[in-house]
Amino acid sequence: MKTNLNIAAHALLSTFILQPSTSFAQGSLTPPGAPAPTMKSLDQIEARTPISQLPFTINTGGSYYLTGNLSTGGSNAIVIAASGVALDLNGFTIYSSAALAQYGGTAILLSDAMTDVTIQNGHIQSGVTHSAFGYFGAGFGSGITGGAKNIHVRNVSVSGCLYYGIWVGGYFATTQYSTEVESCQVQTVGSAGIIAATVRNSSALDCGDAAIVALQVFDSQGVSSVIGSGMLAYYTAQNCYGYSAANIGMTTSLALNSRGESASNDGLDADNAENCTGISHGSGYSGIFAFKTTINCFGSTAGNGYGINTSTAQNCEGDSYGSGFGLYASYNALGCYGLCQTASGVGIHAYNATYCVSQNYGAGTALQTTMATGCINYQGTTSATYKYNMP
């Protein structure tokens, strides 16, 4: 009986194994063709207009791009005469073949009423050079100029223009226009380098006039080789460097972690300066002139000026390498150091000096104050009406 059951079971199992399945039938495994694209092209997402020759005028808002390196003669290369324009230089360069830059026009000119414009990713190259005789040469008069508000220029380099590098306005405190220059480089221009409401992570070097002019400047450097300031920031300069051959290195309301330097004027002028350095190589000027407060700063002067000239100084060092004042605080000096290298100068002058250290290498006046508390003179004399906790 058991044997018959085993035989029946094997027969039934063989039936299931040998019968072809019809419930999972499959079609051909050969693909019908190449896979169709699943992503849209850039032109399908946002139609762009190519620019393949110059001069070119943009009369309608939209996106435009360069197809290659392009050159123009004595005219404006690209004129933006419409609002709502995005111009992508696409990594290419705009050149000018004008024999004289004063007749070379502007590489990218924005009409004054245009708004909401972005210019990015490319180069403007011109042939102006700087010598002892000034700025002369071929190419463009200016790089990028014009516009009204909501103008953004980023990742663009401009070199060798007779007048302006990048000027998109909005730098007056009364206008409040949103114009921004970001990650741009300007090199060798006969007038201002960069002018905008906000400048970030940019440089303007070898400029004939002010290198950078803005309401606020961050992580940038400006060098004026002739008559202008290295940097003029009406509100704030943070993590910046400004140098001028003949004017103030850096001028701002609030200077943070910045350095100003001048060959013949004040190094850094501010209402308030914190964690800053100011150097004046001229005579009779200040390394740092801060109308209100100076905190954690260093300033030096080469002549009979002031290393630091301020109302209140805290944790600062001021050096005079001539006959001036190392540190001059019209009100308070707290925890400061002042040095003068000549007997006719003064290490520290303050109405109220507290826990300060002063020195005069020429054995003249090291500390000059009305009230001195806990101060030390390493070398030189003390002139104080009241002295507390000190010899």
BELZI-V957527 format. One record per residue. N is the residue number from 0. PSI is psi in whole degrees, -180 to 180 (NA if undefined). D_LAST is the distance of its C-alpha to the last C-alpha in Angstrom with 2 decimals. Layout:
{{N:PSI:D_LAST} {N:PSI:D_LAST}}
This chain:
{{0:-44:124.81} {1:-38:121.29} {2:-40:122.32} {3:-37:123.63} {4:-40:120.37} {5:-40:118.35} {6:-41:120.67} {7:-40:120.31} {8:-43:116.52} {9:-37:116.37} {10:-41:118.71} {11:-42:116.65} {12:-39:113.39} {13:-33:115.10} {14:-42:116.10} {15:-37:112.48} {16:-39:111.26} {17:-19:114.05} {18:128:114.21} {19:141:112.19} {20:139:109.53} {21:-10:110.05} {22:-18:107.09} {23:44:104.41} {24:138:106.23} {25:151:103.96} {26:-161:104.53} {27:140:103.95} {28:-1:100.70} {29:123:100.72} {30:146:98.05} {31:-19:99.58} {32:-175:97.24} {33:147:93.66} {34:139:91.04} {35:146:90.39} {36:139:86.81} {37:-9:84.83} {38:148:81.84} {39:149:81.92} {40:165:81.02} {41:-38:78.15} {42:-29:80.70} {43:-34:82.36} {44:-49:79.09} {45:109:78.00} {46:132:80.33} {47:147:78.59} {48:125:79.85} {49:147:79.62} {50:112:78.50} {51:-5:80.28} {52:156:80.31} {53:153:78.31} {54:160:78.02} {55:134:78.13} {56:130:77.67} {57:111:76.88} {58:-6:78.64} {59:137:78.71} {60:153:76.01} {61:-168:75.99} {62:136:74.86} {63:153:75.30} {64:151:74.57} {65:145:74.93} {66:-8:77.61} {67:-176:76.18} {68:132:74.30} {69:150:75.50} {70:151:75.44} {71:165:76.20} {72:-137:76.75} {73:63:75.43} {74:170:75.10} {75:135:73.02} {76:-55:73.53} {77:127:73.27} {78:124:73.28} {79:106:72.43} {80:26:74.33} {81:151:74.38} {82:164:71.93} {83:47:71.64} {84:135:71.69} {85:115:70.39} {86:116:70.48} {87:113:70.05} {88:-11:69.81} {89:28:70.73} {90:0:68.62} {91:176:70.51} {92:140:69.53} {93:126:70.54} {94:165:71.08} {95:136:72.09} {96:12:74.47} {97:134:73.81} {98:-32:73.62} {99:129:70.96} {100:-26:68.31} {101:-16:68.47} {102:11:71.96} {103:-4:71.23} {104:-163:70.56} {105:141:68.40} {106:-50:68.73} {107:112:68.50} {108:124:68.77} {109:131:68.44} {110:147:70.07} {111:-27:67.53} {112:0:68.98} {113:141:69.14} {114:166:67.30} {115:62:66.97} {116:135:67.07} {117:131:65.80} {118:129:65.73} {119:160:64.85} {120:65:65.20} {121:-164:65.98} {122:147:65.23} {123:118:65.66} {124:129:65.89} {125:174:66.22} {126:14:66.18} {127:137:63.57} {128:166:61.09} {129:128:57.98} {130:-173:57.78} {131:-18:56.26} {132:-2:59.03} {133:-158:58.18} {134:118:59.91} {135:157:63.64} {136:-170:66.41} {137:168:69.08} {138:-143:69.15} {139:150:67.76} {140:-46:66.02} {141:164:64.00} {142:-74:63.74} {143:125:63.71} {144:155:63.53} {145:-170:64.54} {146:166:65.00} {147:-68:63.94} {148:163:62.45} {149:50:62.45} {150:129:62.40} {151:120:61.17} {152:124:60.92} {153:147:60.01} {154:46:60.36} {155:136:61.46} {156:142:60.46} {157:131:60.98} {158:146:60.83} {159:43:61.83} {160:151:62.48} {161:-32:62.40} {162:-99:60.83} {163:150:59.45} {164:-74:58.93} {165:115:59.00} {166:103:58.87} {167:15:59.92} {168:-168:58.05} {169:16:56.39} {170:-3:52.95} {171:138:52.68} {172:-23:51.00} {173:-15:53.96} {174:-39:56.65} {175:31:55.55} {176:143:58.14} {177:91:57.99} {178:138:58.03} {179:138:56.46} {180:124:56.15} {181:131:55.51} {182:46:55.39} {183:158:56.54} {184:131:55.84} {185:133:56.21} {186:125:56.16} {187:84:56.78} {188:145:57.74} {189:-17:57.72} {190:-135:56.21} {191:146:54.38} {192:-64:54.28} {193:129:54.20} {194:121:54.36} {195:173:54.76} {196:-44:53.30} {197:136:51.94} {198:129:51.34} {199:137:50.84} {200:47:50.57} {201:167:51.74} {202:145:50.94} {203:111:51.78} {204:149:51.23} {205:57:52.11} {206:143:52.73} {207:-28:53.40} {208:-153:51.81} {209:133:49.62} {210:-51:49.85} {211:128:49.47} {212:125:49.71} {213:171:49.80} {214:-42:48.57} {215:141:47.04} {216:135:46.65} {217:135:46.10} {218:47:45.85} {219:166:46.94} {220:143:46.12} {221:134:47.03} {222:119:47.02} {223:124:48.09} {224:-11:49.19} {225:-88:49.90} {226:-16:48.86} {227:175:48.01} {228:153:45.11} {229:-40:44.89} {230:133:44.75} {231:106:45.04} {232:111:44.85} {233:-34:45.04} {234:-64:43.91} {235:139:42.44} {236:119:41.82} {237:129:41.25} {238:48:41.10} {239:165:42.04} {240:132:41.53} {241:132:42.17} {242:141:42.33} {243:141:43.56} {244:-26:44.41} {245:-5:44.20} {246:-166:42.97} {247:136:40.36} {248:-49:40.27} {249:133:40.17} {250:130:40.30} {251:169:40.39} {252:-48:39.34} {253:118:37.95} {254:125:36.93} {255:124:36.73} {256:43:36.26} {257:168:37.35} {258:129:36.67} {259:139:37.33} {260:139:37.61} {261:144:38.91} {262:-23:39.89} {263:23:39.43} {264:-166:38.04} {265:143:35.63} {266:-51:35.60} {267:124:35.39} {268:131:35.78} {269:161:35.70} {270:-46:35.01} {271:136:33.27} {272:136:32.41} {273:130:31.74} {274:46:31.56} {275:164:32.50} {276:136:32.03} {277:130:32.53} {278:126:33.08} {279:124:33.96} {280:-1:35.45} {281:176:36.11} {282:133:34.25} {283:11:32.78} {284:175:33.05} {285:142:30.96} {286:-50:30.95} {287:126:30.69} {288:110:31.28} {289:116:31.18} {290:-33:31.99} {291:-76:30.70} {292:150:28.76} {293:121:27.73} {294:128:27.20} {295:48:26.80} {296:161:27.68} {297:133:27.23} {298:145:27.93} {299:152:28.14} {300:147:29.60} {301:-21:31.13} {302:-137:30.92} {303:33:29.12} {304:-138:29.13} {305:131:26.89} {306:-52:26.32} {307:131:26.07} {308:112:26.81} {309:175:26.88} {310:-52:26.23} {311:127:24.41} {312:136:23.14} {313:125:22.59} {314:47:22.02} {315:161:22.90} {316:130:22.37} {317:130:23.10} {318:136:23.82} {319:121:24.98} {320:9:26.94} {321:-137:27.62} {322:25:25.98} {323:-147:25.38} {324:132:22.79} {325:-53:21.96} {326:125:21.46} {327:113:22.24} {328:113:22.20} {329:-18:23.56} {330:-83:22.49} {331:142:20.36} {332:120:18.68} {333:120:18.19} {334:38:17.41} {335:163:18.12} {336:133:17.70} {337:136:18.32} {338:137:19.44} {339:140:20.94} {340:0:22.85} {341:152:23.29} {342:-25:21.25} {343:-7:23.04} {344:-176:21.96} {345:135:18.98} {346:-58:17.64} {347:130:16.98} {348:127:18.08} {349:149:18.16} {350:-41:18.59} {351:111:16.63} {352:125:14.43} {353:123:13.88} {354:50:12.80} {355:157:13.40} {356:131:13.03} {357:159:13.74} {358:141:15.18} {359:110:17.22} {360:-23:19.69} {361:12:20.66} {362:25:17.30} {363:-146:17.44} {364:120:15.47} {365:-42:14.05} {366:126:12.81} {367:111:14.74} {368:163:14.67} {369:-45:15.39} {370:123:13.37} {371:128:10.52} {372:119:10.22} {373:32:8.87} {374:158:8.76} {375:136:8.33} {376:117:9.51} {377:-36:11.97} {378:134:13.36} {379:-177:13.31} {380:163:11.41} {381:130:9.85} {382:99:12.18} {383:133:11.42} {384:-41:13.30} {385:136:11.49} {386:134:8.10} {387:137:8.27} {388:45:7.07} {389:159:3.80} {390:NA:0.00}}
